[in-house]
Amino acid sequence: MAPKELSELTVFNRRKAHLLGQITRIRNSLENVESPLNQVEKRAKLASLSEVKAKIDKLRTESYRVLSDEELMDFEASLHTMEVDADNLEVSLNTLLESSNVDTSELYVKNDFAKYNVKLPSINLPQFSGQYIDWLRFKSQLVSLIPDNACLSDSQKLYYLQSALKGHAKQLQTVNDSYSSLFEALEGRYENKRLIVNSHIAELLNPNKIQFESAFHLRSLIDSIQSHLRTLKQLELESNALCESMLIFVITQRLDDESRKQYEMELHSNDLPKWDNF
């Protein structure tokens, strides 16, 4: 007798349970006071959390295509709870790493041009994993904090930059072991206007669908869209009436039924709506 085929919801729930188990194990290891994590283990847990969050996103996208609205509501809510847990763990691990690596008074680095140790000042840089969509924001903060800082030697600048990289960006090869060489390698790889623009357009055209009426999710959706539009404007891509109409159409298709109904009821004419009034 052939085994009974599992329902799609059952398969999704099993995959979700596997990811939840990973989050739980990371939390337990972080809370284990008898065997605290060392620096290497903390970074490994951070990498694992990034993978878990990526798998949650993939699971959510797949569920949109196959689950019914009723099934999707509870499933989406549970995924959101898992993401919040993962984000909180990520913050805790980053805080522990920063307190150990940068913000403590015990941290010293060897100056390449002197015979004494100097204390590193605290500089908080965002993490960059090699996603084109994040490059301009990362570069802007990096340039404002590091290159012209007269208090830092080249080796210290290199240390800060290397500490901010992860994923594919951390594997980038350089001509020599210097800050300028690494920064130029990053620019050469990620300063690609076409790919940066494409990444933002992809996010604009495929936002996550809001499954149920929620002011928080609606605000998050609008904030995300505004952020992408600001970046595209900085890249000299101005919106026009056609772009605005297409964008409003895409966004309204991602709203929950009640929010879309309320929005359409507020349209008092046959004129094309404006994005600024959306």
Secondary structure, DSSP 4 states (H G I P E B T S, - for coil): -PPPPPPHHHHHHHHHHHHHHHHHHHHHHHH-TTS---HHHHHHHHHHHHHHHHHHHHHHHHHHHHS-HHHHHHHHHHHHHHHHHHHHHHHHHHHHHHHHHTSSTT-EEE-TTSSSEEEPPP-----B-S-HHHHHHHHHHHHHHSTT-TT--HHHHHHHHHHHB-HHHHT---SSSSHHHHHHHHHHHH--HHHHHHHHHHHHHSPPPP-S--HHHHHHHHHHHHHHHHHHHHTT----HHHHHHHHHHHHHHS-HHHHHHHHHT--SSSPPPGGG-
